[in-house]
Amino acid sequence: MASVGLQSGRQVTVEASGVRRCRPEVEIAVYFSCLAALDNAAKHAGPVPVSVDLFDTGGALDFTVWDLGAGFDAAETKLGAGIANMRDRIASVGGTLAIDSAPGRGTRVHGSVPDPGWR
């Protein structure tokens, strides 16, 4: 994940201490959802740092991709295929995805996959 940030030319911080391996389909869904969120940040947030946090809550694998960029008004903005694909990908492994954003406040993409089949 950190190598993606290096390729994007922007500062990307990844925190994932203590996260265990999960079922392959969960790891794939989370990885590609994080990549899509990083891609959205690169397109829309402006030249701001982006953070990716992965954490084991004991019963779920949670992730958050967030920036302090331009943000958007979710009530006024039609969400695109990228967000729909992230939601579908996380739902396919039993998880949920939420988007929190506001103009001038940045965007936060948070996903949670309960019972990810820790290995």
N, CA, C and O atoms as CSV, one atom per row, in Angstrom:
chain,resi,resn,atom,element,x,y,z
A,1,MET,N,N,0.837,-1.188,0.000
A,1,MET,CA,C,0.000,0.000,0.000
A,1,MET,C,C,0.880,1.249,0.000
A,1,MET,O,O,0.580,2.214,-0.702
A,2,ALA,N,N,1.947,1.239,0.768
A,2,ALA,CA,C,2.817,2.410,0.828
A,2,ALA,C,C,3.460,2.689,-0.525
A,2,ALA,O,O,3.707,3.845,-0.865
A,3,SER,N,N,3.734,1.634,-1.303
A,3,SER,CA,C,4.349,1.848,-2.616
A,3,SER,C,C,3.414,2.586,-3.559
A,3,SER,O,O,3.879,3.305,-4.444
A,4,VAL,N,N,2.122,2.428,-3.391
A,4,VAL,CA,C,1.157,3.163,-4.207
A,4,VAL,C,C,1.288,4.660,-3.946
A,4,VAL,O,O,1.236,5.467,-4.874
A,5,GLY,N,N,1.456,5.021,-2.683
A,5,GLY,CA,C,1.643,6.423,-2.337
A,5,GLY,C,C,2.893,6.997,-2.963
A,5,GLY,O,O,2.884,8.138,-3.424
A,6,LEU,N,N,3.965,6.232,-2.988
A,6,LEU,CA,C,5.200,6.700,-3.603
A,6,LEU,C,C,5.004,6.967,-5.084
A,6,LEU,O,O,5.534,7.943,-5.616
A,7,GLN,N,N,4.252,6.115,-5.748
A,7,GLN,CA,C,4.005,6.265,-7.182
A,7,GLN,C,C,3.089,7.443,-7.480
A,7,GLN,O,O,3.140,8.000,-8.577
A,8,SER,N,N,2.257,7.829,-6.527
A,8,SER,CA,C,1.300,8.904,-6.774
A,8,SER,C,C,1.941,10.283,-6.694
A,8,SER,O,O,1.354,11.265,-7.149
A,9,GLY,N,N,3.148,10.371,-6.116
A,9,GLY,CA,C,3.810,11.658,-5.992
A,9,GLY,C,C,3.288,12.506,-4.840
A,9,GLY,O,O,3.654,13.677,-4.736
A,10,ARG,N,N,2.460,11.965,-3.989
A,10,ARG,CA,C,1.931,12.696,-2.838
A,10,ARG,C,C,2.306,11.936,-1.573
A,10,ARG,O,O,2.661,10.758,-1.625
A,11,GLN,N,N,2.224,12.608,-0.460
A,11,GLN,CA,C,2.534,11.974,0.819
A,11,GLN,C,C,1.361,11.097,1.235
A,11,GLN,O,O,0.242,11.580,1.406
A,12,VAL,N,N,1.627,9.803,1.397
A,12,VAL,CA,C,0.626,8.857,1.880
A,12,VAL,C,C,1.209,8.170,3.107
A,12,VAL,O,O,2.287,7.579,3.041
A,13,THR,N,N,0.502,8.248,4.215
A,13,THR,CA,C,0.907,7.599,5.452
A,13,THR,C,C,0.035,6.370,5.645
A,13,THR,O,O,-1.189,6.447,5.546
A,14,VAL,N,N,0.670,5.234,5.920
A,14,VAL,CA,C,-0.064,3.989,6.154
A,14,VAL,C,C,0.259,3.496,7.555
A,14,VAL,O,O,1.426,3.324,7.907
A,15,GLU,N,N,-0.777,3.269,8.350
A,15,GLU,CA,C,-0.636,2.712,9.693
A,15,GLU,C,C,-1.406,1.398,9.732
A,15,GLU,O,O,-2.605,1.364,9.459
A,16,ALA,N,N,-0.704,0.314,10.076
A,16,ALA,CA,C,-1.360,-0.992,10.105
A,16,ALA,C,C,-0.759,-1.896,11.165
A,16,ALA,O,O,-0.657,-3.105,10.953
A,17,SER,N,N,-0.372,-1.360,12.264
A,17,SER,CA,C,0.276,-2.181,13.280
A,17,SER,C,C,-0.717,-3.139,13.929
A,17,SER,O,O,-1.849,-2.771,14.244
A,18,GLY,N,N,-0.268,-4.369,14.119
A,18,GLY,CA,C,-1.083,-5.365,14.802
A,18,GLY,C,C,-2.182,-5.997,13.980
A,18,GLY,O,O,-2.983,-6.759,14.521
A,19,VAL,N,N,-2.248,-5.712,12.699
A,19,VAL,CA,C,-3.300,-6.293,11.862
A,19,VAL,C,C,-2.866,-7.690,11.433
A,19,VAL,O,O,-1.757,-7.891,10.937
A,20,ARG,N,N,-3.756,-8.640,11.633
A,20,ARG,CA,C,-3.479,-10.028,11.255
A,20,ARG,C,C,-3.921,-10.289,9.825
A,20,ARG,O,O,-4.688,-9.516,9.250
A,21,ARG,N,N,-3.431,-11.383,9.255
A,21,ARG,CA,C,-3.875,-11.803,7.924
A,21,ARG,C,C,-5.334,-12.251,8.004
A,21,ARG,O,O,-5.783,-12.785,9.018
A,22,CYS,N,N,-6.060,-12.018,6.909
A,22,CYS,CA,C,-7.484,-12.369,6.822
A,22,CYS,C,C,-7.687,-13.333,5.659
A,22,CYS,O,O,-6.743,-13.699,4.959
A,23,ARG,N,N,-8.946,-13.735,5.470
A,23,ARG,CA,C,-9.275,-14.524,4.279
A,23,ARG,C,C,-8.822,-13.737,3.052
A,23,ARG,O,O,-8.931,-12.511,3.032
A,24,PRO,N,N,-8.320,-14.423,2.032
A,24,PRO,CA,C,-7.824,-13.711,0.845
A,24,PRO,C,C,-8.852,-12.769,0.225
A,24,PRO,O,O,-8.490,-11.676,-0.211
A,25,GLU,N,N,-10.113,-13.162,0.176
A,25,GLU,CA,C,-11.122,-12.303,-0.452
A,25,GLU,C,C,-11.334,-11.007,0.339
A,25,GLU,O,O,-11.670,-9.975,-0.242
A,26,VAL,N,N,-11.138,-11.056,1.660
A,26,VAL,CA,C,-11.246,-9.849,2.481
A,26,VAL,C,C,-10.051,-8.942,2.213
A,26,VAL,O,O,-10.211,-7.738,2.012
A,27,GLU,N,N,-8.852,-9.521,2.210
A,27,GLU,CA,C,-7.654,-8.724,1.937
A,27,GLU,C,C,-7.744,-8.049,0.576
A,27,GLU,O,O,-7.382,-6.880,0.440
A,28,ILE,N,N,-8.218,-8.764,-0.422
A,28,ILE,CA,C,-8.347,-8.207,-1.779
A,28,ILE,C,C,-9.365,-7.077,-1.797
A,28,ILE,O,O,-9.110,-6.022,-2.377
A,29,ALA,N,N,-10.521,-7.291,-1.165
A,29,ALA,CA,C,-11.573,-6.265,-1.152
A,29,ALA,C,C,-11.088,-4.994,-0.456
A,29,ALA,O,O,-11.316,-3.889,-0.947
A,30,VAL,N,N,-10.423,-5.150,0.678
A,30,VAL,CA,C,-9.935,-3.985,1.420
A,30,VAL,C,C,-8.822,-3.289,0.638
A,30,VAL,O,O,-8.815,-2.062,0.537
A,31,TYR,N,N,-7.891,-4.049,0.091
A,31,TYR,CA,C,-6.781,-3.469,-0.655
A,31,TYR,C,C,-7.284,-2.631,-1.833
A,31,TYR,O,O,-6.884,-1.478,-1.995
A,32,PHE,N,N,-8.156,-3.209,-2.646
A,32,PHE,CA,C,-8.622,-2.483,-3.829
A,32,PHE,C,C,-9.561,-1.327,-3.474
A,32,PHE,O,O,-9.636,-0.349,-4.218
A,33,SER,N,N,-10.266,-1.423,-2.368
A,33,SER,CA,C,-11.077,-0.298,-1.920
A,33,SER,C,C,-10.187,0.855,-1.460
A,33,SER,O,O,-10.472,2.019,-1.742
A,34,CYS,N,N,-9.117,0.526,-0.756
A,34,CYS,CA,C,-8.166,1.568,-0.347
A,34,CYS,C,C,-7.509,2.210,-1.564
A,34,CYS,O,O,-7.326,3.427,-1.596
A,35,LEU,N,N,-7.153,1.408,-2.560
A,35,LEU,CA,C,-6.572,1.962,-3.790
A,35,LEU,C,C,-7.549,2.909,-4.475
A,35,LEU,O,O,-7.154,3.978,-4.941
A,36,ALA,N,N,-8.812,2.528,-4.539
A,36,ALA,CA,C,-9.818,3.387,-5.174
A,36,ALA,C,C,-9.982,4.693,-4.393
A,36,ALA,O,O,-10.125,5.760,-4.989
A,37,ALA,N,N,-9.962,4.609,-3.068
A,37,ALA,CA,C,-10.076,5.825,-2.262
A,37,ALA,C,C,-8.854,6.725,-2.460
A,37,ALA,O,O,-8.992,7.946,-2.525
A,38,LEU,N,N,-7.658,6.132,-2.555
A,38,LEU,CA,C,-6.449,6.914,-2.840
A,38,LEU,C,C,-6.534,7.566,-4.213
A,38,LEU,O,O,-6.115,8.710,-4.390
A,39,ASP,N,N,-7.073,6.842,-5.179
A,39,ASP,CA,C,-7.245,7.388,-6.529
A,39,ASP,C,C,-8.207,8.572,-6.506
A,39,ASP,O,O,-7.952,9.594,-7.143
A,40,ASN,N,N,-9.314,8.434,-5.774
A,40,ASN,CA,C,-10.261,9.547,-5.653
A,40,ASN,C,C,-9.609,10.753,-4.998
A,40,ASN,O,O,-9.837,11.886,-5.423
A,41,ALA,N,N,-8.801,10.528,-3.972
A,41,ALA,CA,C,-8.106,11.634,-3.307
A,41,ALA,C,C,-7.155,12.323,-4.282
A,41,ALA,O,O,-7.066,13.550,-4.308
A,42,ALA,N,N,-6.447,11.530,-5.082
A,42,ALA,CA,C,-5.513,12.113,-6.056
A,42,ALA,C,C,-6.252,12.972,-7.076
A,42,ALA,O,O,-5.729,13.996,-7.516
A,43,LYS,N,N,-7.460,12.566,-7.454
A,43,LYS,CA,C,-8.238,13.295,-8.459
A,43,LYS,C,C,-8.927,14.533,-7.892
A,43,LYS,O,O,-9.042,15.547,-8.580
A,44,HIS,N,N,-9.387,14.457,-6.636
A,44,HIS,CA,C,-10.308,15.478,-6.146
A,44,HIS,C,C,-9.857,16.277,-4.926
A,44,HIS,O,O,-10.368,17.375,-4.701
A,45,ALA,N,N,-8.921,15.764,-4.135
A,45,ALA,CA,C,-8.591,16.408,-2.863
A,45,ALA,C,C,-7.659,17.590,-3.001
A,45,ALA,O,O,-7.626,18.459,-2.129
A,46,GLY,N,N,-6.906,17.636,-4.076
A,46,GLY,CA,C,-5.870,18.653,-4.180
A,46,GLY,C,C,-4.566,18.100,-3.634
A,46,GLY,O,O,-4.497,16.932,-3.251
A,47,PRO,N,N,-3.533,18.929,-3.594
A,47,PRO,CA,C,-2.199,18.460,-3.189
A,47,PRO,C,C,-2.036,18.380,-1.666
A,47,PRO,O,O,-1.267,19.134,-1.071
A,48,VAL,N,N,-2.767,17.465,-1.059
A,48,VAL,CA,C,-2.716,17.306,0.398
A,48,VAL,C,C,-2.259,15.884,0.733
A,48,VAL,O,O,-2.430,14.973,-0.077
A,49,PRO,N,N,-1.687,15.691,1.906
A,49,PRO,CA,C,-1.339,14.331,2.335
A,49,PRO,C,C,-2.605,13.491,2.529
A,49,PRO,O,O,-3.689,14.011,2.793
A,50,VAL,N,N,-2.430,12.188,2.390
A,50,VAL,CA,C,-3.525,11.237,2.569
A,50,VAL,C,C,-3.054,10.175,3.562
A,50,VAL,O,O,-1.891,9.773,3.546
A,51,SER,N,N,-3.957,9.729,4.416
A,51,SER,CA,C,-3.628,8.692,5.394
A,51,SER,C,C,-4.505,7.471,5.192
A,51,SER,O,O,-5.685,7.575,4.856
A,52,VAL,N,N,-3.897,6.307,5.406
A,52,VAL,CA,C,-4.612,5.038,5.383
A,52,VAL,C,C,-4.358,4.371,6.726
A,52,VAL,O,O,-3.208,4.140,7.101
A,53,ASP,N,N,-5.416,4.064,7.444
A,53,ASP,CA,C,-5.315,3.388,8.735
A,53,ASP,C,C,-6.050,2.059,8.647
A,53,ASP,O,O,-7.210,2.015,8.238
A,54,LEU,N,N,-5.384,0.986,9.026
A,54,LEU,CA,C,-5.985,-0.347,9.104
A,54,LEU,C,C,-5.916,-0.779,10.557
A,54,LEU,O,O,-4.879,-0.623,11.202
A,55,PHE,N,N,-7.011,-1.323,11.081
A,55,PHE,CA,C,-6.963,-1.762,12.460
A,55,PHE,C,C,-7.897,-2.932,12.712
A,55,PHE,O,O,-8.962,-3.065,12.109
A,56,ASP,N,N,-7.448,-3.770,13.628
A,56,ASP,CA,C,-8.153,-4.960,14.073
A,56,ASP,C,C,-8.923,-4.574,15.325
A,56,ASP,O,O,-8.319,-4.259,16.351
A,57,THR,N,N,-10.237,-4.594,15.254
A,57,THR,CA,C,-11.040,-4.227,16.423
A,57,THR,C,C,-11.315,-5.421,17.319
A,57,THR,O,O,-12.004,-5.289,18.331
A,58,GLY,N,N,-10.790,-6.575,16.967
A,58,GLY,CA,C,-11.061,-7.802,17.716
A,58,GLY,C,C,-12.102,-8.644,17.012
A,58,GLY,O,O,-11.983,-9.868,16.958
A,59,GLY,N,N,-13.118,-8.001,16.476
A,59,GLY,CA,C,-14.162,-8.723,15.758
A,59,GLY,C,C,-14.299,-8.300,14.313
A,59,GLY,O,O,-15.104,-8.860,13.570
A,60,ALA,N,N,-13.510,-7.305,13.908
A,60,ALA,CA,C,-13.628,-6.794,12.536
A,60,ALA,C,C,-12.289,-6.214,12.075
A,60,ALA,O,O,-11.437,-5.836,12.880
A,61,LEU,N,N,-12.140,-6.162,10.769
A,61,LEU,CA,C,-11.038,-5.431,10.149
A,61,LEU,C,C,-11.621,-4.114,9.668
A,61,LEU,O,O,-12.524,-4.098,8.831
A,62,ASP,N,N,-11.110,-3.018,10.193
A,62,ASP,CA,C,-11.579,-1.688,9.813
A,62,ASP,C,C,-10.481,-0.963,9.056
A,62,ASP,O,O,-9.294,-1.192,9.289
A,63,PHE,N,N,-10.883,-0.092,8.155
A,63,PHE,CA,C,-9.921,0.748,7.452
A,63,PHE,C,C,-10.519,2.120,7.232
A,63,PHE,O,O,-11.731,2.279,7.090
A,64,THR,N,N,-9.640,3.108,7.208
A,64,THR,CA,C,-10.044,4.479,6.926
A,64,THR,C,C,-9.007,5.100,6.010
A,64,THR,O,O,-7.807,5.026,6.277
A,65,VAL,N,N,-9.471,5.711,4.933
A,65,VAL,CA,C,-8.617,6.497,4.041
A,65,VAL,C,C,-9.140,7.922,4.143
A,65,VAL,O,O,-10.316,8.175,3.882
A,66,TRP,N,N,-8.263,8.859,4.525
A,66,TRP,CA,C,-8.754,10.215,4.738
A,66,TRP,C,C,-7.747,11.258,4.290
A,66,TRP,O,O,-6.536,11.040,4.276
A,67,ASP,N,N,-8.307,12.395,3.926
A,67,ASP,CA,C,-7.502,13.539,3.508
A,67,ASP,C,C,-8.137,14.802,4.067
A,67,ASP,O,O,-9.286,14.791,4.510
A,68,LEU,N,N,-7.382,15.881,4.043
A,68,LEU,CA,C,-7.894,17.178,4.480
A,68,LEU,C,C,-8.027,18.114,3.283
A,68,LEU,O,O,-7.795,19.319,3.384
A,69,GLY,N,N,-8.404,17.534,2.154
A,69,GLY,CA,C,-8.490,18.285,0.906
A,69,GLY,C,C,-9.785,19.041,0.726
A,69,GLY,O,O,-10.425,19.456,1.692
A,70,ALA,N,N,-10.159,19.213,-0.532
A,70,ALA,CA,C,-11.294,20.048,-0.916
A,70,ALA,C,C,-12.625,19.565,-0.347
A,70,ALA,O,O,-13.488,20.377,-0.015
A,71,GLY,N,N,-12.797,18.250,-0.233
A,71,GLY,CA,C,-14.065,17.712,0.245
A,71,GLY,C,C,-15.210,18.002,-0.709
A,71,GLY,O,O,-15.008,18.612,-1.759
A,72,PHE,N,N,-16.413,17.568,-0.348
A,72,PHE,CA,C,-17.595,17.811,-1.176
A,72,PHE,C,C,-18.838,17.715,-0.304
A,72,PHE,O,O,-18.806,17.145,0.787
A,73,ASP,N,N,-19.918,18.275,-0.794
A,73,ASP,CA,C,-21.199,18.214,-0.104
A,73,ASP,C,C,-21.912,16.952,-0.571
A,73,ASP,O,O,-22.396,16.893,-1.701
A,74,ALA,N,N,-21.979,15.949,0.287
A,74,ALA,CA,C,-22.564,14.660,-0.095
A,74,ALA,C,C,-24.028,14.786,-0.498
A,74,ALA,O,O,-24.505,14.004,-1.321
A,75,ALA,N,N,-24.750,15.750,0.060
A,75,ALA,CA,C,-26.156,15.941,-0.283
A,75,ALA,C,C,-26.315,16.523,-1.682
A,75,ALA,O,O,-27.356,16.339,-2.313
A,76,GLU,N,N,-25.299,17.218,-2.171
A,76,GLU,CA,C,-25.368,17.886,-3.469
A,76,GLU,C,C,-24.597,17.162,-4.579
A,76,GLU,O,O,-24.727,17.503,-5.754
A,77,THR,N,N,-23.805,16.174,-4.204
A,77,THR,CA,C,-22.906,15.531,-5.163
A,77,THR,C,C,-23.359,14.122,-5.464
A,77,THR,O,O,-23.586,13.323,-4.555
A,78,LYS,N,N,-23.490,13.821,-6.742
A,78,LYS,CA,C,-23.795,12.456,-7.154
A,78,LYS,C,C,-22.521,11.632,-7.019
A,78,LYS,O,O,-21.495,11.960,-7.614
A,79,LEU,N,N,-22.592,10.553,-6.228
A,79,LEU,CA,C,-21.427,9.707,-6.028
A,79,LEU,C,C,-21.179,8.880,-7.282
A,79,LEU,O,O,-22.117,8.373,-7.897
A,80,GLY,N,N,-19.930,8.751,-7.650
A,80,GLY,CA,C,-19.560,8.089,-8.894
A,80,GLY,C,C,-19.401,6.585,-8.778
A,80,GLY,O,O,-19.646,5.983,-7.732
A,81,ALA,N,N,-18.985,6.007,-9.884
A,81,ALA,CA,C,-18.813,4.563,-9.975
A,81,ALA,C,C,-17.732,4.062,-9.025
A,81,ALA,O,O,-17.823,2.940,-8.528
A,82,GLY,N,N,-16.707,4.880,-8.765
A,82,GLY,CA,C,-15.631,4.450,-7.865
A,82,GLY,C,C,-16.139,4.144,-6.477
A,82,GLY,O,O,-15.771,3.126,-5.891
A,83,ILE,N,N,-16.982,5.010,-5.943
A,83,ILE,CA,C,-17.528,4.784,-4.606
A,83,ILE,C,C,-18.516,3.618,-4.626
A,83,ILE,O,O,-18.538,2.805,-3.702
A,84,ALA,N,N,-19.325,3.537,-5.670
A,84,ALA,CA,C,-20.260,2.408,-5.789
A,84,ALA,C,C,-19.496,1.093,-5.857
A,84,ALA,O,O,-19.911,0.107,-5.247
A,85,ASN,N,N,-18.390,1.064,-6.586
A,85,ASN,CA,C,-17.585,-0.157,-6.680
A,85,ASN,C,C,-16.961,-0.515,-5.333
A,85,ASN,O,O,-16.902,-1.689,-4.970
A,86,MET,N,N,-16.490,0.502,-4.585
A,86,MET,CA,C,-15.936,0.233,-3.255
A,86,MET,C,C,-17.008,-0.369,-2.346
A,86,MET,O,O,-16.761,-1.354,-1.650
A,87,ARG,N,N,-18.199,0.231,-2.359
A,87,ARG,CA,C,-19.295,-0.287,-1.516
A,87,ARG,C,C,-19.634,-1.727,-1.889
A,87,ARG,O,O,-19.791,-2.576,-1.013
A,88,ASP,N,N,-19.746,-2.003,-3.194
A,88,ASP,CA,C,-20.064,-3.360,-3.650
A,88,ASP,C,C,-18.979,-4.355,-3.255
A,88,ASP,O,O,-19.272,-5.468,-2.819
A,89,ARG,N,N,-17.720,-3.942,-3.411
A,89,ARG,CA,C,-16.595,-4.828,-3.102
A,89,ARG,C,C,-16.581,-5.187,-1.611
A,89,ARG,O,O,-16.390,-6.348,-1.250
A,90,ILE,N,N,-16.785,-4.182,-0.750
A,90,ILE,CA,C,-16.775,-4.437,0.694
A,90,ILE,C,C,-18.038,-5.212,1.109
A,90,ILE,O,O,-17.964,-6.085,1.974
A,91,ALA,N,N,-19.178,-4.907,0.509
A,91,ALA,CA,C,-20.415,-5.642,0.819
A,91,ALA,C,C,-20.285,-7.115,0.427
A,91,ALA,O,O,-20.874,-7.978,1.078
A,92,SER,N,N,-19.523,-7.412,-0.625
A,92,SER,CA,C,-19.381,-8.795,-1.083
A,92,SER,C,C,-18.675,-9.682,-0.058
A,92,SER,O,O,-18.777,-10.907,-0.124
A,93,VAL,N,N,-17.958,-9.066,0.894
A,93,VAL,CA,C,-17.306,-9.843,1.959
A,93,VAL,C,C,-17.985,-9.588,3.313
A,93,VAL,O,O,-17.410,-9.859,4.367
A,94,GLY,N,N,-19.217,-9.064,3.265
A,94,GLY,CA,C,-20.012,-8.882,4.474
A,94,GLY,C,C,-19.763,-7.592,5.225
A,94,GLY,O,O,-20.183,-7.450,6.373
A,95,GLY,N,N,-19.080,-6.645,4.585
A,95,GLY,CA,C,-18.741,-5.400,5.260
A,95,GLY,C,C,-19.589,-4.224,4.843
A,95,GLY,O,O,-20.502,-4.344,4.026
A,96,THR,N,N,-19.268,-3.087,5.421
A,96,THR,CA,C,-19.953,-1.836,5.107
A,96,THR,C,C,-18.927,-0.754,4.798
A,96,THR,O,O,-17.775,-0.827,5.225
A,97,LEU,N,N,-19.366,0.247,4.049
A,97,LEU,CA,C,-18.506,1.364,3.689
A,97,LEU,C,C,-19.289,2.651,3.876
A,97,LEU,O,O,-20.450,2.741,3.478
A,98,ALA,N,N,-18.653,3.647,4.481
A,98,ALA,CA,C,-19.287,4.945,4.693
A,98,ALA,C,C,-18.358,6.042,4.191
A,98,ALA,O,O,-17.136,5.943,4.310
A,99,ILE,N,N,-18.954,7.085,3.631
A,99,ILE,CA,C,-18.214,8.241,3.137
A,99,ILE,C,C,-18.656,9.452,3.956
A,99,ILE,O,O,-19.849,9.716,4.106
A,100,ASP,N,N,-17.677,10.176,4.479
A,100,ASP,CA,C,-17.959,11.395,5.238
A,100,ASP,C,C,-17.132,12.513,4.612
A,100,ASP,O,O,-15.906,12.416,4.551
A,101,SER,N,N,-17.785,13.564,4.152
A,101,SER,CA,C,-17.072,14.659,3.506
A,101,SER,C,C,-17.867,15.948,3.648
A,101,SER,O,O,-19.086,15.939,3.819
A,102,ALA,N,N,-17.147,17.043,3.574
A,102,ALA,CA,C,-17.770,18.361,3.558
A,102,ALA,C,C,-16.794,19.321,2.886
A,102,ALA,O,O,-15.581,19.152,3.007
A,103,PRO,N,N,-17.307,20.323,2.181
A,103,PRO,CA,C,-16.420,21.279,1.522
A,103,PRO,C,C,-15.433,21.904,2.510
A,103,PRO,O,O,-15.820,22.386,3.575
A,104,GLY,N,N,-14.165,21.885,2.139
A,104,GLY,CA,C,-13.118,22.467,2.956
A,104,GLY,C,C,-12.692,21.641,4.154
A,104,GLY,O,O,-11.797,22.043,4.897
A,105,ARG,N,N,-13.321,20.495,4.351
A,105,ARG,CA,C,-13.033,19.649,5.519
A,105,ARG,C,C,-12.403,18.327,5.133
A,105,ARG,O,O,-11.985,17.564,6.004
A,106,GLY,N,N,-12.330,18.046,3.854
A,106,GLY,CA,C,-11.739,16.788,3.410
A,106,GLY,C,C,-12.742,15.660,3.312
A,106,GLY,O,O,-13.951,15.862,3.435
A,107,THR,N,N,-12.221,14.480,3.090
A,107,THR,CA,C,-13.050,13.295,2.885
A,107,THR,C,C,-12.477,12.136,3.675
A,107,THR,O,O,-11.262,11.961,3.771
A,108,ARG,N,N,-13.386,11.345,4.240
A,108,ARG,CA,C,-13.012,10.154,4.995
A,108,ARG,C,C,-13.833,8.981,4.450
A,108,ARG,O,O,-15.062,9.030,4.417
A,109,VAL,N,N,-13.136,7.937,4.029
A,109,VAL,CA,C,-13.773,6.698,3.575
A,109,VAL,C,C,-13.479,5.658,4.643
A,109,VAL,O,O,-12.320,5.340,4.910
A,110,HIS,N,N,-14.533,5.130,5.252
A,110,HIS,CA,C,-14.345,4.151,6.328
A,110,HIS,C,C,-15.065,2.862,5.972
A,110,HIS,O,O,-16.239,2.869,5.604
A,111,GLY,N,N,-14.342,1.755,6.087
A,111,GLY,CA,C,-14.926,0.443,5.847
A,111,GLY,C,C,-14.709,-0.467,7.037
A,111,GLY,O,O,-13.748,-0.313,7.792
A,112,SER,N,N,-15.614,-1.414,7.192
A,112,SER,CA,C,-15.504,-2.391,8.267
A,112,SER,C,C,-15.992,-3.740,7.756
A,112,SER,O,O,-17.071,-3.854,7.174
A,113,VAL,N,N,-15.158,-4.768,7.992
A,113,VAL,CA,C,-15.530,-6.124,7.603
A,113,VAL,C,C,-15.548,-6.976,8.875
A,113,VAL,O,O,-14.493,-7.332,9.401
A,114,PRO,N,N,-16.771,-7.308,9.377
A,114,PRO,CA,C,-16.843,-8.143,10.562
A,114,PRO,C,C,-16.425,-9.571,10.240
A,114,PRO,O,O,-16.600,-10.047,9.119
A,115,ASP,N,N,-15.871,-10.241,11.238
A,115,ASP,CA,C,-15.443,-11.624,11.103
A,115,ASP,C,C,-14.683,-11.871,9.801
A,115,ASP,O,O,-15.145,-12.629,8.949
A,116,PRO,N,N,-13.515,-11.233,9.643
A,116,PRO,CA,C,-12.780,-11.346,8.378
A,116,PRO,C,C,-12.017,-12.651,8.198
A,116,PRO,O,O,-11.267,-12.796,7.232
A,117,GLY,N,N,-12.194,-13.597,9.106
A,117,GLY,CA,C,-11.509,-14.885,8.982
A,117,GLY,C,C,-10.031,-14.761,9.264
A,117,GLY,O,O,-9.198,-15.147,8.444
A,118,TRP,N,N,-9.700,-14.212,10.450
A,118,TRP,CA,C,-8.301,-14.038,10.817
A,118,TRP,C,C,-7.544,-15.342,10.678
A,118,TRP,O,O,-8.057,-16.414,11.000
A,119,ARG,N,N,-6.301,-15.235,10.190
A,119,ARG,CA,C,-5.434,-16.425,10.056
A,119,ARG,C,C,-4.215,-16.259,10.912
A,119,ARG,O,O,-3.359,-17.143,10.945
